[in-house]
Amino acid sequence: MANSPQARKRARQAETRRQRNMAQRSTLRTFVKKVIKAIRAEDKDAAVQAYKEAVPRIDRAARKGLIHANKAARHKSRLNAHIKAMA
């Protein structure tokens, strides 16, 4: 356990950041799942709309360091490819 005041503060900060990261990651996954659900339902309009809502969230997560930039690009590329294949 943290004994010095600095270590106690660092432990508090780490917990706060962990909670925030978990919430943001959960939100990101929810938006990606909405796109996947629309793709599986073969509803192209809903998939395109969900994709447009998910892209800024994915980009923001990458910019803030929540996920790697390459992972963000991979998500966007694969989701977009699935949507284009629906036509």
HTML snippet that shows the backbone in 3Dmol.js (N, CA, C, O; Angstrom):
<script src="https://3Dmol.org/build/3Dmol-min.js"></script>
<div id="view" style="width:600px;height:400px;position:relative"></div>
<script>
const pdb = `
ATOM      1  N   MET A   1       0.844  -1.190   0.000  1.00  0.00           N
ATOM      2  CA  MET A   1       0.000   0.000   0.000  1.00  0.00           C
ATOM      3  C   MET A   1       0.877   1.235   0.000  1.00  0.00           C
ATOM      4  O   MET A   1       1.999   1.216   0.505  1.00  0.00           O
ATOM      5  N   ALA A   2       0.350   2.318  -0.575  1.00  0.00           N
ATOM      6  CA  ALA A   2       1.104   3.567  -0.680  1.00  0.00           C
ATOM      7  C   ALA A   2       1.277   4.194   0.702  1.00  0.00           C
ATOM      8  O   ALA A   2       0.319   4.312   1.465  1.00  0.00           O
ATOM      9  N   ASN A   3       2.502   4.590   1.010  1.00  0.00           N
ATOM     10  CA  ASN A   3       2.790   5.164   2.328  1.00  0.00           C
ATOM     11  C   ASN A   3       3.053   6.660   2.282  1.00  0.00           C
ATOM     12  O   ASN A   3       2.611   7.388   3.171  1.00  0.00           O
ATOM     13  N   SER A   4       3.760   7.130   1.269  1.00  0.00           N
ATOM     14  CA  SER A   4       4.066   8.559   1.212  1.00  0.00           C
ATOM     15  C   SER A   4       2.867   9.323   0.654  1.00  0.00           C
ATOM     16  O   SER A   4       2.052   8.753  -0.072  1.00  0.00           O
ATOM     17  N   PRO A   5       2.756  10.586   0.982  1.00  0.00           N
ATOM     18  CA  PRO A   5       1.638  11.386   0.433  1.00  0.00           C
ATOM     19  C   PRO A   5       1.612  11.385  -1.090  1.00  0.00           C
ATOM     20  O   PRO A   5       0.543  11.335  -1.698  1.00  0.00           O
ATOM     21  N   GLN A   6       2.794  11.441  -1.704  1.00  0.00           N
ATOM     22  CA  GLN A   6       2.867  11.438  -3.158  1.00  0.00           C
ATOM     23  C   GLN A   6       2.331  10.118  -3.723  1.00  0.00           C
ATOM     24  O   GLN A   6       1.606  10.111  -4.718  1.00  0.00           O
ATOM     25  N   ALA A   7       2.692   9.013  -3.086  1.00  0.00           N
ATOM     26  CA  ALA A   7       2.245   7.703  -3.560  1.00  0.00           C
ATOM     27  C   ALA A   7       0.745   7.541  -3.372  1.00  0.00           C
ATOM     28  O   ALA A   7       0.073   6.941  -4.211  1.00  0.00           O
ATOM     29  N   ARG A   8       0.212   8.077  -2.265  1.00  0.00           N
ATOM     30  CA  ARG A   8      -1.240   8.013  -2.049  1.00  0.00           C
ATOM     31  C   ARG A   8      -1.973   8.813  -3.123  1.00  0.00           C
ATOM     32  O   ARG A   8      -2.988   8.363  -3.654  1.00  0.00           O
ATOM     33  N   LYS A   9      -1.453  10.001  -3.440  1.00  0.00           N
ATOM     34  CA  LYS A   9      -2.076  10.822  -4.470  1.00  0.00           C
ATOM     35  C   LYS A   9      -2.015  10.112  -5.825  1.00  0.00           C
ATOM     36  O   LYS A   9      -2.996  10.102  -6.570  1.00  0.00           O
ATOM     37  N   ARG A  10      -0.858   9.518  -6.141  1.00  0.00           N
ATOM     38  CA  ARG A  10      -0.721   8.782  -7.395  1.00  0.00           C
ATOM     39  C   ARG A  10      -1.718   7.633  -7.476  1.00  0.00           C
ATOM     40  O   ARG A  10      -2.266   7.368  -8.546  1.00  0.00           O
ATOM     41  N   ALA A  11      -1.958   6.955  -6.378  1.00  0.00           N
ATOM     42  CA  ALA A  11      -2.920   5.857  -6.348  1.00  0.00           C
ATOM     43  C   ALA A  11      -4.325   6.383  -6.618  1.00  0.00           C
ATOM     44  O   ALA A  11      -5.095   5.760  -7.348  1.00  0.00           O
ATOM     45  N   ARG A  12      -4.660   7.538  -6.024  1.00  0.00           N
ATOM     46  CA  ARG A  12      -5.972   8.160  -6.279  1.00  0.00           C
ATOM     47  C   ARG A  12      -6.111   8.546  -7.749  1.00  0.00           C
ATOM     48  O   ARG A  12      -7.149   8.305  -8.366  1.00  0.00           O
ATOM     49  N   GLN A  13      -5.072   9.138  -8.298  1.00  0.00           N
ATOM     50  CA  GLN A  13      -5.113   9.560  -9.698  1.00  0.00           C
ATOM     51  C   GLN A  13      -5.259   8.356 -10.629  1.00  0.00           C
ATOM     52  O   GLN A  13      -6.015   8.391 -11.600  1.00  0.00           O
ATOM     53  N   ALA A  14      -4.524   7.302 -10.315  1.00  0.00           N
ATOM     54  CA  ALA A  14      -4.577   6.105 -11.153  1.00  0.00           C
ATOM     55  C   ALA A  14      -5.982   5.508 -11.152  1.00  0.00           C
ATOM     56  O   ALA A  14      -6.475   5.078 -12.195  1.00  0.00           O
ATOM     57  N   GLU A  15      -6.621   5.480  -9.996  1.00  0.00           N
ATOM     58  CA  GLU A  15      -7.979   4.931  -9.903  1.00  0.00           C
ATOM     59  C   GLU A  15      -8.971   5.796 -10.675  1.00  0.00           C
ATOM     60  O   GLU A  15      -9.838   5.274 -11.377  1.00  0.00           O
ATOM     61  N   THR A  16      -8.847   7.106 -10.548  1.00  0.00           N
ATOM     62  CA  THR A  16      -9.731   8.017 -11.280  1.00  0.00           C
ATOM     63  C   THR A  16      -9.585   7.812 -12.784  1.00  0.00           C
ATOM     64  O   THR A  16     -10.576   7.737 -13.510  1.00  0.00           O
ATOM     65  N   ARG A  17      -8.348   7.724 -13.237  1.00  0.00           N
ATOM     66  CA  ARG A  17      -8.099   7.535 -14.674  1.00  0.00           C
ATOM     67  C   ARG A  17      -8.589   6.180 -15.142  1.00  0.00           C
ATOM     68  O   ARG A  17      -9.110   6.055 -16.251  1.00  0.00           O
ATOM     69  N   ARG A  18      -8.428   5.166 -14.308  1.00  0.00           N
ATOM     70  CA  ARG A  18      -8.903   3.823 -14.669  1.00  0.00           C
ATOM     71  C   ARG A  18     -10.409   3.817 -14.869  1.00  0.00           C
ATOM     72  O   ARG A  18     -10.919   3.243 -15.831  1.00  0.00           O
ATOM     73  N   GLN A  19     -11.123   4.472 -13.938  1.00  0.00           N
ATOM     74  CA  GLN A  19     -12.581   4.547 -14.042  1.00  0.00           C
ATOM     75  C   GLN A  19     -12.998   5.274 -15.324  1.00  0.00           C
ATOM     76  O   GLN A  19     -13.894   4.828 -16.040  1.00  0.00           O
ATOM     77  N   ARG A  20     -12.334   6.398 -15.600  1.00  0.00           N
ATOM     78  CA  ARG A  20     -12.668   7.179 -16.796  1.00  0.00           C
ATOM     79  C   ARG A  20     -12.388   6.376 -18.057  1.00  0.00           C
ATOM     80  O   ARG A  20     -13.203   6.360 -18.980  1.00  0.00           O
ATOM     81  N   ASN A  21     -11.233   5.705 -18.101  1.00  0.00           N
ATOM     82  CA  ASN A  21     -10.874   4.903 -19.272  1.00  0.00           C
ATOM     83  C   ASN A  21     -11.873   3.769 -19.501  1.00  0.00           C
ATOM     84  O   ASN A  21     -12.251   3.490 -20.639  1.00  0.00           O
ATOM     85  N   MET A  22     -12.299   3.120 -18.420  1.00  0.00           N
ATOM     86  CA  MET A  22     -13.271   2.033 -18.557  1.00  0.00           C
ATOM     87  C   MET A  22     -14.578   2.545 -19.136  1.00  0.00           C
ATOM     88  O   MET A  22     -15.172   1.895 -19.996  1.00  0.00           O
ATOM     89  N   ALA A  23     -15.032   3.707 -18.673  1.00  0.00           N
ATOM     90  CA  ALA A  23     -16.291   4.280 -19.163  1.00  0.00           C
ATOM     91  C   ALA A  23     -16.169   4.654 -20.640  1.00  0.00           C
ATOM     92  O   ALA A  23     -17.074   4.370 -21.424  1.00  0.00           O
ATOM     93  N   GLN A  24     -15.080   5.279 -21.020  1.00  0.00           N
ATOM     94  CA  GLN A  24     -14.890   5.681 -22.413  1.00  0.00           C
ATOM     95  C   GLN A  24     -14.751   4.470 -23.319  1.00  0.00           C
ATOM     96  O   GLN A  24     -15.264   4.468 -24.438  1.00  0.00           O
ATOM     97  N   ARG A  25     -14.062   3.442 -22.846  1.00  0.00           N
ATOM     98  CA  ARG A  25     -13.900   2.226 -23.643  1.00  0.00           C
ATOM     99  C   ARG A  25     -15.247   1.526 -23.828  1.00  0.00           C
ATOM    100  O   ARG A  25     -15.538   1.000 -24.902  1.00  0.00           O
ATOM    101  N   SER A  26     -16.058   1.523 -22.783  1.00  0.00           N
ATOM    102  CA  SER A  26     -17.385   0.920 -22.864  1.00  0.00           C
ATOM    103  C   SER A  26     -18.251   1.657 -23.877  1.00  0.00           C
ATOM    104  O   SER A  26     -18.952   1.032 -24.674  1.00  0.00           O
ATOM    105  N   THR A  27     -18.204   2.985 -23.846  1.00  0.00           N
ATOM    106  CA  THR A  27     -18.968   3.790 -24.803  1.00  0.00           C
ATOM    107  C   THR A  27     -18.513   3.502 -26.227  1.00  0.00           C
ATOM    108  O   THR A  27     -19.336   3.356 -27.131  1.00  0.00           O
ATOM    109  N   LEU A  28     -17.206   3.423 -26.422  1.00  0.00           N
ATOM    110  CA  LEU A  28     -16.655   3.127 -27.745  1.00  0.00           C
ATOM    111  C   LEU A  28     -17.163   1.781 -28.252  1.00  0.00           C
ATOM    112  O   LEU A  28     -17.587   1.662 -29.402  1.00  0.00           O
ATOM    113  N   ARG A  29     -17.117   0.772 -27.391  1.00  0.00           N
ATOM    114  CA  ARG A  29     -17.581  -0.566 -27.792  1.00  0.00           C
ATOM    115  C   ARG A  29     -19.064  -0.550 -28.139  1.00  0.00           C
ATOM    116  O   ARG A  29     -19.490  -1.223 -29.078  1.00  0.00           O
ATOM    117  N   THR A  30     -19.852   0.216 -27.386  1.00  0.00           N
ATOM    118  CA  THR A  30     -21.284   0.306 -27.652  1.00  0.00           C
ATOM    119  C   THR A  30     -21.549   0.870 -29.039  1.00  0.00           C
ATOM    120  O   THR A  30     -22.390   0.350 -29.772  1.00  0.00           O
ATOM    121  N   PHE A  31     -20.836   1.930 -29.402  1.00  0.00           N
ATOM    122  CA  PHE A  31     -21.031   2.540 -30.718  1.00  0.00           C
ATOM    123  C   PHE A  31     -20.613   1.588 -31.836  1.00  0.00           C
ATOM    124  O   PHE A  31     -21.267   1.529 -32.877  1.00  0.00           O
ATOM    125  N   VAL A  32     -19.531   0.848 -31.627  1.00  0.00           N
ATOM    126  CA  VAL A  32     -19.098  -0.114 -32.643  1.00  0.00           C
ATOM    127  C   VAL A  32     -20.124  -1.241 -32.768  1.00  0.00           C
ATOM    128  O   VAL A  32     -20.419  -1.698 -33.872  1.00  0.00           O
ATOM    129  N   LYS A  33     -20.664  -1.687 -31.633  1.00  0.00           N
ATOM    130  CA  LYS A  33     -21.657  -2.764 -31.664  1.00  0.00           C
ATOM    131  C   LYS A  33     -22.938  -2.339 -32.380  1.00  0.00           C
ATOM    132  O   LYS A  33     -23.592  -3.163 -33.017  1.00  0.00           O
ATOM    133  N   LYS A  34     -23.301  -1.059 -32.279  1.00  0.00           N
ATOM    134  CA  LYS A  34     -24.486  -0.566 -32.990  1.00  0.00           C
ATOM    135  C   LYS A  34     -24.303  -0.707 -34.494  1.00  0.00           C
ATOM    136  O   LYS A  34     -25.238  -1.066 -35.209  1.00  0.00           O
ATOM    137  N   VAL A  35     -23.094  -0.424 -34.970  1.00  0.00           N
ATOM    138  CA  VAL A  35     -22.813  -0.566 -36.402  1.00  0.00           C
ATOM    139  C   VAL A  35     -22.898  -2.038 -36.791  1.00  0.00           C
ATOM    140  O   VAL A  35     -23.514  -2.382 -37.800  1.00  0.00           O
ATOM    141  N   ILE A  36     -22.288  -2.899 -35.999  1.00  0.00           N
ATOM    142  CA  ILE A  36     -22.285  -4.336 -36.301  1.00  0.00           C
ATOM    143  C   ILE A  36     -23.708  -4.894 -36.305  1.00  0.00           C
ATOM    144  O   ILE A  36     -24.062  -5.713 -37.154  1.00  0.00           O
ATOM    145  N   LYS A  37     -24.517  -4.443 -35.348  1.00  0.00           N
ATOM    146  CA  LYS A  37     -25.901  -4.909 -35.271  1.00  0.00           C
ATOM    147  C   LYS A  37     -26.679  -4.510 -36.518  1.00  0.00           C
ATOM    148  O   LYS A  37     -27.451  -5.307 -37.051  1.00  0.00           O
ATOM    149  N   ALA A  38     -26.479  -3.280 -36.984  1.00  0.00           N
ATOM    150  CA  ALA A  38     -27.173  -2.815 -38.192  1.00  0.00           C
ATOM    151  C   ALA A  38     -26.696  -3.576 -39.424  1.00  0.00           C
ATOM    152  O   ALA A  38     -27.489  -3.872 -40.318  1.00  0.00           O
ATOM    153  N   ILE A  39     -25.412  -3.893 -39.474  1.00  0.00           N
ATOM    154  CA  ILE A  39     -24.876  -4.656 -40.609  1.00  0.00           C
ATOM    155  C   ILE A  39     -25.480  -6.058 -40.624  1.00  0.00           C
ATOM    156  O   ILE A  39     -25.868  -6.563 -41.677  1.00  0.00           O
ATOM    157  N   ARG A  40     -25.555  -6.679 -39.453  1.00  0.00           N
ATOM    158  CA  ARG A  40     -26.124  -8.035 -39.388  1.00  0.00           C
ATOM    159  C   ARG A  40     -27.610  -8.051 -39.709  1.00  0.00           C
ATOM    160  O   ARG A  40     -28.132  -9.054 -40.198  1.00  0.00           O
ATOM    161  N   ALA A  41     -28.296  -6.940 -39.435  1.00  0.00           N
ATOM    162  CA  ALA A  41     -29.721  -6.846 -39.738  1.00  0.00           C
ATOM    163  C   ALA A  41     -29.963  -6.485 -41.202  1.00  0.00           C
ATOM    164  O   ALA A  41     -31.109  -6.372 -41.639  1.00  0.00           O
ATOM    165  N   GLU A  42     -28.866  -6.304 -41.965  1.00  0.00           N
ATOM    166  CA  GLU A  42     -28.949  -5.936 -43.386  1.00  0.00           C
ATOM    167  C   GLU A  42     -29.673  -4.611 -43.605  1.00  0.00           C
ATOM    168  O   GLU A  42     -30.306  -4.411 -44.642  1.00  0.00           O
ATOM    169  N   ASP A  43     -29.583  -3.724 -42.653  1.00  0.00           N
ATOM    170  CA  ASP A  43     -30.203  -2.395 -42.762  1.00  0.00           C
ATOM    171  C   ASP A  43     -29.110  -1.384 -43.087  1.00  0.00           C
ATOM    172  O   ASP A  43     -28.438  -0.868 -42.194  1.00  0.00           O
ATOM    173  N   LYS A  44     -28.942  -1.111 -44.382  1.00  0.00           N
ATOM    174  CA  LYS A  44     -27.822  -0.271 -44.811  1.00  0.00           C
ATOM    175  C   LYS A  44     -27.942   1.162 -44.299  1.00  0.00           C
ATOM    176  O   LYS A  44     -26.948   1.753 -43.875  1.00  0.00           O
ATOM    177  N   ASP A  45     -29.153   1.728 -44.335  1.00  0.00           N
ATOM    178  CA  ASP A  45     -29.325   3.108 -43.867  1.00  0.00           C
ATOM    179  C   ASP A  45     -28.947   3.241 -42.394  1.00  0.00           C
ATOM    180  O   ASP A  45     -28.254   4.182 -42.008  1.00  0.00           O
ATOM    181  N   ALA A  46     -29.403   2.302 -41.578  1.00  0.00           N
ATOM    182  CA  ALA A  46     -29.083   2.334 -40.151  1.00  0.00           C
ATOM    183  C   ALA A  46     -27.585   2.109 -39.933  1.00  0.00           C
ATOM    184  O   ALA A  46     -26.985   2.712 -39.043  1.00  0.00           O
ATOM    185  N   ALA A  47     -26.991   1.246 -40.742  1.00  0.00           N
ATOM    186  CA  ALA A  47     -25.563   0.968 -40.612  1.00  0.00           C
ATOM    187  C   ALA A  47     -24.740   2.203 -40.952  1.00  0.00           C
ATOM    188  O   ALA A  47     -23.769   2.518 -40.262  1.00  0.00           O
ATOM    189  N   VAL A  48     -25.127   2.900 -42.013  1.00  0.00           N
ATOM    190  CA  VAL A  48     -24.405   4.117 -42.408  1.00  0.00           C
ATOM    191  C   VAL A  48     -24.542   5.172 -41.321  1.00  0.00           C
ATOM    192  O   VAL A  48     -23.567   5.837 -40.973  1.00  0.00           O
ATOM    193  N   GLN A  49     -25.736   5.327 -40.789  1.00  0.00           N
ATOM    194  CA  GLN A  49     -25.961   6.323 -39.730  1.00  0.00           C
ATOM    195  C   GLN A  49     -25.155   5.970 -38.471  1.00  0.00           C
ATOM    196  O   GLN A  49     -24.528   6.841 -37.867  1.00  0.00           O
ATOM    197  N   ALA A  50     -25.175   4.709 -38.087  1.00  0.00           N
ATOM    198  CA  ALA A  50     -24.427   4.272 -36.903  1.00  0.00           C
ATOM    199  C   ALA A  50     -22.928   4.441 -37.128  1.00  0.00           C
ATOM    200  O   ALA A  50     -22.193   4.797 -36.208  1.00  0.00           O
ATOM    201  N   TYR A  51     -22.477   4.183 -38.361  1.00  0.00           N
ATOM    202  CA  TYR A  51     -21.055   4.339 -38.682  1.00  0.00           C
ATOM    203  C   TYR A  51     -20.640   5.807 -38.564  1.00  0.00           C
ATOM    204  O   TYR A  51     -19.568   6.116 -38.042  1.00  0.00           O
ATOM    205  N   LYS A  52     -21.496   6.709 -39.053  1.00  0.00           N
ATOM    206  CA  LYS A  52     -21.196   8.144 -38.964  1.00  0.00           C
ATOM    207  C   LYS A  52     -21.126   8.607 -37.513  1.00  0.00           C
ATOM    208  O   LYS A  52     -20.365   9.521 -37.194  1.00  0.00           O
ATOM    209  N   GLU A  53     -21.898   7.998 -36.644  1.00  0.00           N
ATOM    210  CA  GLU A  53     -21.852   8.338 -35.222  1.00  0.00           C
ATOM    211  C   GLU A  53     -20.634   7.708 -34.536  1.00  0.00           C
ATOM    212  O   GLU A  53     -20.093   8.272 -33.585  1.00  0.00           O
ATOM    213  N   ALA A  54     -20.210   6.546 -35.018  1.00  0.00           N
ATOM    214  CA  ALA A  54     -19.111   5.829 -34.377  1.00  0.00           C
ATOM    215  C   ALA A  54     -17.738   6.399 -34.735  1.00  0.00           C
ATOM    216  O   ALA A  54     -16.830   6.391 -33.904  1.00  0.00           O
ATOM    217  N   VAL A  55     -17.583   6.890 -35.958  1.00  0.00           N
ATOM    218  CA  VAL A  55     -16.267   7.351 -36.414  1.00  0.00           C
ATOM    219  C   VAL A  55     -15.675   8.444 -35.530  1.00  0.00           C
ATOM    220  O   VAL A  55     -14.505   8.335 -35.163  1.00  0.00           O
ATOM    221  N   PRO A  56     -16.422   9.498 -35.167  1.00  0.00           N
ATOM    222  CA  PRO A  56     -15.816  10.505 -34.285  1.00  0.00           C
ATOM    223  C   PRO A  56     -15.422   9.942 -32.919  1.00  0.00           C
ATOM    224  O   PRO A  56     -14.428  10.370 -32.332  1.00  0.00           O
ATOM    225  N   ARG A  57     -16.197   8.990 -32.418  1.00  0.00           N
ATOM    226  CA  ARG A  57     -15.868   8.367 -31.132  1.00  0.00           C
ATOM    227  C   ARG A  57     -14.578   7.561 -31.238  1.00  0.00           C
ATOM    228  O   ARG A  57     -13.737   7.594 -30.340  1.00  0.00           O
ATOM    229  N   ILE A  58     -14.434   6.842 -32.339  1.00  0.00           N
ATOM    230  CA  ILE A  58     -13.219   6.044 -32.549  1.00  0.00           C
ATOM    231  C   ILE A  58     -12.015   6.968 -32.664  1.00  0.00           C
ATOM    232  O   ILE A  58     -10.975   6.725 -32.053  1.00  0.00           O
ATOM    233  N   ASP A  59     -12.162   8.033 -33.456  1.00  0.00           N
ATOM    234  CA  ASP A  59     -11.054   8.983 -33.630  1.00  0.00           C
ATOM    235  C   ASP A  59     -10.680   9.649 -32.311  1.00  0.00           C
ATOM    236  O   ASP A  59      -9.497   9.827 -32.018  1.00  0.00           O
ATOM    237  N   ARG A  60     -11.672  10.016 -31.520  1.00  0.00           N
ATOM    238  CA  ARG A  60     -11.411  10.672 -30.240  1.00  0.00           C
ATOM    239  C   ARG A  60     -10.671   9.718 -29.293  1.00  0.00           C
ATOM    240  O   ARG A  60      -9.756  10.129 -28.579  1.00  0.00           O
ATOM    241  N   ALA A  61     -11.073   8.454 -29.294  1.00  0.00           N
ATOM    242  CA  ALA A  61     -10.410   7.467 -28.432  1.00  0.00           C
ATOM    243  C   ALA A  61      -8.947   7.302 -28.830  1.00  0.00           C
ATOM    244  O   ALA A  61      -8.078   7.157 -27.970  1.00  0.00           O
ATOM    245  N   ALA A  62      -8.676   7.323 -30.131  1.00  0.00           N
ATOM    246  CA  ALA A  62      -7.297   7.203 -30.599  1.00  0.00           C
ATOM    247  C   ALA A  62      -6.497   8.450 -30.245  1.00  0.00           C
ATOM    248  O   ALA A  62      -5.340   8.356 -29.835  1.00  0.00           O
ATOM    249  N   ARG A  63      -7.106   9.604 -30.402  1.00  0.00           N
ATOM    250  CA  ARG A  63      -6.411  10.859 -30.118  1.00  0.00           C
ATOM    251  C   ARG A  63      -6.055  10.971 -28.641  1.00  0.00           C
ATOM    252  O   ARG A  63      -5.000  11.502 -28.293  1.00  0.00           O
ATOM    253  N   LYS A  64      -6.925  10.476 -27.778  1.00  0.00           N
ATOM    254  CA  LYS A  64      -6.688  10.563 -26.346  1.00  0.00           C
ATOM    255  C   LYS A  64      -5.823   9.424 -25.814  1.00  0.00           C
ATOM    256  O   LYS A  64      -5.487   9.397 -24.630  1.00  0.00           O
ATOM    257  N   GLY A  65      -5.464   8.488 -26.686  1.00  0.00           N
ATOM    258  CA  GLY A  65      -4.588   7.402 -26.275  1.00  0.00           C
ATOM    259  C   GLY A  65      -5.323   6.225 -25.661  1.00  0.00           C
ATOM    260  O   GLY A  65      -4.689   5.337 -25.090  1.00  0.00           O
ATOM    261  N   LEU A  66      -6.628   6.197 -25.763  1.00  0.00           N
ATOM    262  CA  LEU A  66      -7.398   5.088 -25.213  1.00  0.00           C
ATOM    263  C   LEU A  66      -7.155   3.817 -26.029  1.00  0.00           C
ATOM    264  O   LEU A  66      -7.032   2.724 -25.476  1.00  0.00           O
ATOM    265  N   ILE A  67      -7.089   3.979 -27.353  1.00  0.00           N
ATOM    266  CA  ILE A  67      -6.729   2.880 -28.247  1.00  0.00           C
ATOM    267  C   ILE A  67      -5.635   3.376 -29.184  1.00  0.00           C
ATOM    268  O   ILE A  67      -5.451   4.582 -29.348  1.00  0.00           O
ATOM    269  N   HIS A  68      -4.918   2.459 -29.789  1.00  0.00           N
ATOM    270  CA  HIS A  68      -3.846   2.820 -30.713  1.00  0.00           C
ATOM    271  C   HIS A  68      -4.446   3.357 -32.010  1.00  0.00           C
ATOM    272  O   HIS A  68      -5.545   2.963 -32.402  1.00  0.00           O
ATOM    273  N   ALA A  69      -3.731   4.243 -32.662  1.00  0.00           N
ATOM    274  CA  ALA A  69      -4.207   4.845 -33.916  1.00  0.00           C
ATOM    275  C   ALA A  69      -4.446   3.782 -34.985  1.00  0.00           C
ATOM    276  O   ALA A  69      -5.398   3.886 -35.759  1.00  0.00           O
ATOM    277  N   ASN A  70      -3.597   2.769 -35.032  1.00  0.00           N
ATOM    278  CA  ASN A  70      -3.780   1.713 -36.031  1.00  0.00           C
ATOM    279  C   ASN A  70      -5.042   0.902 -35.749  1.00  0.00           C
ATOM    280  O   ASN A  70      -5.714   0.462 -36.682  1.00  0.00           O
ATOM    281  N   LYS A  71      -5.370   0.701 -34.477  1.00  0.00           N
ATOM    282  CA  LYS A  71      -6.586  -0.025 -34.132  1.00  0.00           C
ATOM    283  C   LYS A  71      -7.808   0.773 -34.561  1.00  0.00           C
ATOM    284  O   LYS A  71      -8.785   0.207 -35.050  1.00  0.00           O
ATOM    285  N   ALA A  72      -7.753   2.084 -34.379  1.00  0.00           N
ATOM    286  CA  ALA A  72      -8.854   2.935 -34.801  1.00  0.00           C
ATOM    287  C   ALA A  72      -9.038   2.849 -36.315  1.00  0.00           C
ATOM    288  O   ALA A  72     -10.160   2.716 -36.804  1.00  0.00           O
ATOM    289  N   ALA A  73      -7.943   2.924 -37.044  1.00  0.00           N
ATOM    290  CA  ALA A  73      -8.006   2.834 -38.502  1.00  0.00           C
ATOM    291  C   ALA A  73      -8.551   1.481 -38.938  1.00  0.00           C
ATOM    292  O   ALA A  73      -9.334   1.395 -39.884  1.00  0.00           O
ATOM    293  N   ARG A  74      -8.136   0.428 -38.247  1.00  0.00           N
ATOM    294  CA  ARG A  74      -8.598  -0.923 -38.578  1.00  0.00           C
ATOM    295  C   ARG A  74     -10.105  -1.057 -38.360  1.00  0.00           C
ATOM    296  O   ARG A  74     -10.814  -1.613 -39.200  1.00  0.00           O
ATOM    297  N   HIS A  75     -10.591  -0.540 -37.224  1.00  0.00           N
ATOM    298  CA  HIS A  75     -12.032  -0.570 -36.948  1.00  0.00           C
ATOM    299  C   HIS A  75     -12.809   0.142 -38.045  1.00  0.00           C
ATOM    300  O   HIS A  75     -13.767  -0.405 -38.591  1.00  0.00           O
ATOM    301  N   LYS A  76     -12.398   1.351 -38.364  1.00  0.00           N
ATOM    302  CA  LYS A  76     -13.113   2.142 -39.363  1.00  0.00           C
ATOM    303  C   LYS A  76     -13.083   1.465 -40.727  1.00  0.00           C
ATOM    304  O   LYS A  76     -14.094   1.420 -41.427  1.00  0.00           O
ATOM    305  N   SER A  77     -11.930   0.945 -41.096  1.00  0.00           N
ATOM    306  CA  SER A  77     -11.778   0.309 -42.399  1.00  0.00           C
ATOM    307  C   SER A  77     -12.660  -0.932 -42.528  1.00  0.00           C
ATOM    308  O   SER A  77     -13.335  -1.119 -43.540  1.00  0.00           O
ATOM    309  N   ARG A  78     -12.648  -1.769 -41.508  1.00  0.00           N
ATOM    310  CA  ARG A  78     -13.417  -3.015 -41.585  1.00  0.00           C
ATOM    311  C   ARG A  78     -14.920  -2.761 -41.547  1.00  0.00           C
ATOM    312  O   ARG A  78     -15.682  -3.391 -42.280  1.00  0.00           O
ATOM    313  N   LEU A  79     -15.342  -1.833 -40.687  1.00  0.00           N
ATOM    314  CA  LEU A  79     -16.770  -1.522 -40.628  1.00  0.00           C
ATOM    315  C   LEU A  79     -17.242  -0.949 -41.956  1.00  0.00           C
ATOM    316  O   LEU A  79     -18.301  -1.321 -42.461  1.00  0.00           O
ATOM    317  N   ASN A  80     -16.449  -0.040 -42.518  1.00  0.00           N
ATOM    318  CA  ASN A  80     -16.817   0.574 -43.785  1.00  0.00           C
ATOM    319  C   ASN A  80     -16.852  -0.464 -44.908  1.00  0.00           C
ATOM    320  O   ASN A  80     -17.720  -0.408 -45.779  1.00  0.00           O
ATOM    321  N   ALA A  81     -15.919  -1.399 -44.889  1.00  0.00           N
ATOM    322  CA  ALA A  81     -15.896  -2.441 -45.909  1.00  0.00           C
ATOM    323  C   ALA A  81     -17.154  -3.309 -45.822  1.00  0.00           C
ATOM    324  O   ALA A  81     -17.719  -3.684 -46.849  1.00  0.00           O
ATOM    325  N   HIS A  82     -17.590  -3.627 -44.612  1.00  0.00           N
ATOM    326  CA  HIS A  82     -18.810  -4.423 -44.436  1.00  0.00           C
ATOM    327  C   HIS A  82     -20.029  -3.658 -44.945  1.00  0.00           C
ATOM    328  O   HIS A  82     -20.917  -4.242 -45.566  1.00  0.00           O
ATOM    329  N   ILE A  83     -20.070  -2.367 -44.684  1.00  0.00           N
ATOM    330  CA  ILE A  83     -21.208  -1.560 -45.136  1.00  0.00           C
ATOM    331  C   ILE A  83     -21.231  -1.497 -46.660  1.00  0.00           C
ATOM    332  O   ILE A  83     -22.297  -1.626 -47.263  1.00  0.00           O
ATOM    333  N   LYS A  84     -20.079  -1.302 -47.290  1.00  0.00           N
ATOM    334  CA  LYS A  84     -20.018  -1.226 -48.749  1.00  0.00           C
ATOM    335  C   LYS A  84     -20.376  -2.561 -49.388  1.00  0.00           C
ATOM    336  O   LYS A  84     -20.920  -2.592 -50.492  1.00  0.00           O
ATOM    337  N   ALA A  85     -20.078  -3.659 -48.709  1.00  0.00           N
ATOM    338  CA  ALA A  85     -20.375  -4.987 -49.253  1.00  0.00           C
ATOM    339  C   ALA A  85     -21.863  -5.304 -49.196  1.00  0.00           C
ATOM    340  O   ALA A  85     -22.319  -6.258 -49.825  1.00  0.00           O
ATOM    341  N   MET A  86     -22.624  -4.508 -48.442  1.00  0.00           N
ATOM    342  CA  MET A  86     -24.068  -4.770 -48.328  1.00  0.00           C
ATOM    343  C   MET A  86     -24.820  -4.456 -49.607  1.00  0.00           C
ATOM    344  O   MET A  86     -25.893  -5.016 -49.829  1.00  0.00           O
ATOM    345  N   ALA A  87     -24.306  -3.591 -50.447  1.00  0.00           N
ATOM    346  CA  ALA A  87     -25.009  -3.167 -51.664  1.00  0.00           C
ATOM    347  C   ALA A  87     -25.070  -4.252 -52.688  1.00  0.00           C
ATOM    348  O   ALA A  87     -25.629  -4.052 -53.766  1.00  0.00           O
TER     349      ALA A  87
END
`;
const viewer = $3Dmol.createViewer("view");
viewer.addModel(pdb, "pdb");
viewer.setStyle({}, {cartoon: {color: "spectrum"}});
viewer.zoomTo();
viewer.render();
</script>
